């Protein structure tokens, strides 16, 4: 089926990092924006040459209203990202969606390890936000970045983990400062040990949800599918480059 197309208005924005901006949109017609955690939307953006379409994972969890959020990295000479970084509240663009099969049922009782880098946190945030509190299944997040300011939604995720013992956040930096006391290196260096630690807490094999750049996603898939022998149905992935 062709996904629906509709106008959306910018409700509010905020800077998540020096290069990443969150935009919250709401449907102009006021209809509920129904989607599954992990899906994405295409934004149809007016540019000098006509229009461009850019796909963004939905960073918010499903609700009963007309809104949704996306996290946009400003790309040098990127027509779409630069326009989105300059949009003001009240601006209207066209949206198409939701789309995508990288999803997790909010009501799932399966334990899960979420692995993300950069704006790959967006669909994982949607999944976690919709699931925490609904089930006692352990949900662990491994989130990586270069520097500390690259850890998007950091305070929010820490607060969520503090309120829900079943949710755990592990952070790692590839270029952490001398004062950084957390994990170091790429997420690939910590994925196996965290998965094994998570698996030891439950009798049900955990699912893996990974999102980020192709190189990282490919390495994580190879680790779990080829080296560790996890069945295909336990490893879910999406890349954004």
N, C-alpha and C positions, 0 to 999 in steps of 0.2 A: 504493500500500500504506500502511496505517496504521502509523506508526512505533511501535516498542515502548515500553512503559512499565515502569519499574523503580525500586526504592528505591536511593538513594545516600546515603552517609555522608560528612560533612565530615572530611577527613583532616588538613588544615592550612589556615591562612590567613595572609595578610600584607598590609600596607598598601603600595600602590603609589604613592599620593599622598595628600594630605589628604582627598580625596573618593572615591578609588577603592580598592577592596579586592579582592584575588585570593582565590578559594576553590578549593581542590582537593578534588574529590569522588572517591569510588570506589564502584563498584557493590556493593551488599550481598551479592549472590549470587556475587560473585567472578568473574563472566564477563568476558571481554575486551570492552572498549568499543571497537568498531570504527567508525571514521568517516573521512570524507575531509577533508583540510585545508580550512578555510573554512566548514564546516557549523556548525550551532547546535543547542542543546537548549532545551527548555522546562522550567522548574522549577515544580512545583506547590507553592505555599506556603500554609500555614494562616494565616488572618487572622481577626479578630473576626467578620467577616461571612460567613465560610465558607472560601473559598480563592481564590487568584488565580494566574494563569499568567503567567510572564515569560520571554521568550526571550532567550538570551545566546549570543553566538558563542563557540565553543570556542577558548580561547587557547593550548592545548597542542597539540603535534604527535602524530600517531598513534603508539601503542606497542603492545606485546604484553600490557599489563596492563589492569586494570579502571578506571583513573583518567582524569580529565580536569579541566581548569581553566577557570574563567571569571573575567572582570574586571568588577566591578559598581560603577557610579557611584552614590553616594548621592544620591537625588533628594529635595528638600524635600517632605515630606508623601507621599512615595512608599512605599506599604505594602510592596511587594515588596523594593525596594532597602534600606529601613531594616531589614527583618527579616533579609536576607542579611548586612548589615553587623554584625548582632548575634549571628549563629549562632556557636556554639562547636564546636571539634572534637568529633566524636562525634554531632552532631546529624544526624537523618535526614529527608530530604525525598523527594518523588517527582520523577522526571525522565522526560521523553518525548523520544525522538530516537534518532539524530541526524536532522536535517532540513536542507534547503537545497541550492541549486544553484550558489552562489557558491564554486566549488571550483577547485583546481589539483592536477593529478596530481603526486604526489611525484617520480615518475620523469621528468617532463617535461624535455626538453632545450631548451625555448624560453626565450630571454632575457625578463626581466620587470621592469617598473617598478611597485612597490607604493606606493600613496599612501594615507595614513591620518591621521586626527586623533582625539584622545581615545581612547575604548575601541574605536574602529575599528581600532586596532592589533591587537586580539585575533585575528581570523581571519588577518591578514597574518603575525603571529608564528607561527601554526600552519603556514601555507604555507612560510614561510622556513625554520623549524626542520626541517621534513620534507624540504626540498630541498637545503639547503646541504650540500655534501660529496658528494652523489650525482651531481652534474653540474658541469661546468666552465662552464656557461652563466652569463653575467653576471646577477646579481639585485641590483637597486638599490631602496632604500627611501627615500621622502620622507615624513618624519613631522613633523606640525605640532602646536603647542599654543599656549596663551596665554603661560604663564610656564614657567620651566625645570622646575618640579616636575610639570608636565603631561606631560612626555616619559616615558611609562611604559616600563618594561623598558630604560631607557637604557643602564645598565652592561652588561647581558646582551647587548644588540644590538651594542654597541661591541666587546665581547670576541669575539663571533661574527665580526664584520667583520675583526678583527685576525687571527683564525685562518684565515679563508677569503678570499683576495684577490678571488674572484669576487663577494663580497657587499659592498655599499657602503651606508652610511647617511648621509643628509643630513637635517639638522634645521632647522626654522624656527620662530620665535616671533613671534606678533602683538603681544605686549606684553613683549618681552624687556627686562631691566634694562640699565642703562648698561654693566654689565660683560659682557653677553652678546656673544660674538665670532662667533657663527654667523649663519646666514641670518635675515632678518627679513621679516615679512609673512605672508600666508596661503600655503598650499601652491599655490593657483592661480597665484601669481606666479612660481613656479619650475618648475612641471610641464613646460611646453613645452621649456625649455632643457635640463632633465635628460633628457627623453625623446630629444631630438635628440642629446645627447652619448652616451647609451647606444646609440642606433641606429648611431652612427658606429663603435662598437666591434665590431659584429657584422654578418654578411651576412643574418641573419634578422630580420624586423621584430619588435620586442619587443611582448609583451602588456602590458596595463595592468590592474592590479587596484586598485580604489579602494573604501574603506569609511569612512564617517563620517556626519555629519548631512546631511540632504537637500539643503540649500543648497550645500554644498561638493561633494557628489557630482554634483549637477546641473550645476554650473559646470565641473567636470572633464570630465564626459561631453560637454558642449557644445564644450569646447576640442578634445578629441581627435576627436570624431565629425564636428562641423560645421566648425570652423575648420581643423583639420589633415587632415580627410578620411580618418581611419583606418577600416578596415572594421569592421563590428559585431562580428565574431568576435574581434577583438583587444582590445576594451574590456569589462571585466567589472566590475560594481559591486554594492554592497549598502549600504543606509542603515539606520540604527538609530533613527530618530525617526519 
